[in-house]
Amino acid sequence: MTATRRSLRLRTKIALILSAVLVLITVTSFTTTIYGLFDHCAITIGYGGTVFSPRTEGRRNGFKIKEASPIIFWLPWIQTDTIGSTNPTTRMFLPMWMIAPFVFIPTFLLWRKDRRTPEGHCPNCDYDLTGNVSGKCSECGVTI
């Protein structure tokens, strides 16, 4: 197997793992709300998507998990809170279904490309059969 083929297989496996993680996060977002606080922002996975908002002062970094709200948002939105505040805050919601095509389509294309046997190679072991006239693969013995 060539280095290019190995690289393609590795990229395909990584893409499949990312797709599985995205599916897991999506399913989890309908049943659980996960709050993650970081240095500059707060990320909430829930409501069928992900909410990005600025960090609230006085809260420590870390995660908090609670039962999900029955509300599920299907469309993206941006909300700016300016009432009674000198520093307006903006929150953005991105539904998981909008992220999915950017992960699933490249994964599918990589998977399909990885499954094709190049022209002139054995369909069983991918051995290069250039110049082979015997009708059998010299590597694995399969009749071609």
C-alpha positions in Angstrom: 0.0 0.0 0.0 1.4 3.4 -1.0 2.0 6.3 1.4 -0.7 8.3 -0.4 -3.2 5.4 0.2 -2.2 5.1 3.9 -2.6 8.9 4.3 -6.1 8.7 2.7 -7.1 5.9 5.0 -5.9 7.8 8.1 -7.8 10.9 7.0 -10.9 8.8 6.4 -10.7 7.3 9.9 -10.2 10.7 11.5 -13.2 12.1 9.6 -15.4 9.1 10.7 -14.4 9.7 14.3 -15.3 13.4 14.0 -18.6 12.5 12.5 -19.4 10.0 15.3 -18.5 12.7 17.9 -20.8 15.2 16.2 -23.7 12.7 16.2 -23.1 12.0 19.9 -23.0 15.8 20.7 -26.2 16.4 18.7 -28.1 13.6 20.4 -26.8 14.8 23.8 -27.8 18.4 23.0 -31.5 17.3 22.9 -31.4 15.6 26.3 -28.7 17.4 28.4 -27.4 21.0 28.6 -23.6 21.3 29.1 -22.2 24.7 30.1 -18.5 25.2 29.5 -16.8 28.3 30.9 -13.4 29.2 29.4 -11.2 32.3 29.7 -13.0 34.5 27.2 -16.3 32.8 26.4 -19.0 30.5 27.6 -20.2 27.6 25.3 -23.5 26.0 26.0 -24.4 22.7 24.1 -28.1 22.2 24.3 -31.4 23.2 22.8 -30.4 21.2 19.7 -27.3 23.3 19.0 -24.5 25.4 20.5 -24.7 28.8 22.1 -21.6 31.0 22.1 -21.6 33.9 24.5 -19.1 36.1 26.3 -17.8 35.0 29.7 -19.8 36.1 32.7 -17.7 37.8 35.4 -17.2 36.1 38.7 -17.6 32.5 37.4 -14.9 29.9 37.4 -13.7 27.9 34.5 -15.1 24.4 34.2 -18.2 22.5 33.1 -21.7 22.1 34.5 -24.3 19.6 33.3 -28.0 19.8 33.9 -31.2 18.4 32.3 -32.2 20.0 29.0 -34.8 22.6 28.5 -37.8 21.4 26.4 -37.1 24.3 24.0 -35.3 23.3 20.8 -34.2 26.0 18.3 -34.0 25.0 14.7 -32.8 28.3 13.2 -29.6 30.3 14.0 -29.9 33.5 15.9 -27.8 36.4 17.2 -28.9 38.3 20.3 -27.5 41.5 21.7 -28.4 42.5 25.3 -28.0 46.2 25.9 -30.7 46.9 28.4 -29.3 48.4 31.6 -25.7 47.6 30.7 -22.8 49.8 29.6 -21.2 46.7 28.0 -23.5 45.1 25.5 -23.2 41.3 25.2 -23.8 39.3 22.1 -24.8 35.6 22.0 -24.9 33.5 19.0 -26.8 30.2 18.5 -25.8 27.7 15.8 -28.0 24.6 15.3 -26.2 21.3 15.0 -27.9 20.5 11.6 -26.0 23.5 10.1 -22.6 22.1 11.2 -23.3 18.5 10.1 -23.0 19.0 6.3 -19.5 20.5 6.8 -18.4 17.3 8.6 -20.6 14.6 6.9 -20.1 15.5 3.2 -16.2 15.5 3.3 -16.3 12.3 5.4 -18.5 10.6 2.8 -16.3 11.7 -0.1 -13.2 10.5 1.7 -14.8 7.2 2.5 -15.9 6.7 -1.1 -12.5 7.6 -2.5 -10.8 5.2 0.0 -13.0 2.3 -1.0 -12.2 2.5 -4.8 -9.5 0.1 -6.1 -7.2 2.0 -8.4 -7.0 0.8 -12.0 -4.6 -2.0 -12.5 -4.5 -3.1 -8.9 -5.8 -6.3 -7.2 -9.3 -5.8 -5.8 -8.4 -8.0 -2.8 -5.0 -6.7 -1.6 -4.4 -3.6 -3.7 -1.2 -5.0 -5.2 0.0 -3.3 -8.4 -0.6 -5.7 -11.3 1.2 -3.8 -14.0 2.8 -6.3 -16.4 0.9 -9.3 -14.9 -0.4 -11.5 -17.7 -1.1 -14.7 -15.7 -4.6 -13.7 -14.6 -3.7 -14.3 -10.9 -2.5 -11.8 -8.3 1.1 -12.7 -7.5 0.7 -11.3 -4.0 -2.5 -13.0 -2.7 -3.3 -15.5 -5.5 -6.8 -14.2 -6.3 -8.0 -14.8 -9.9 -8.5 -11.6 -11.7 
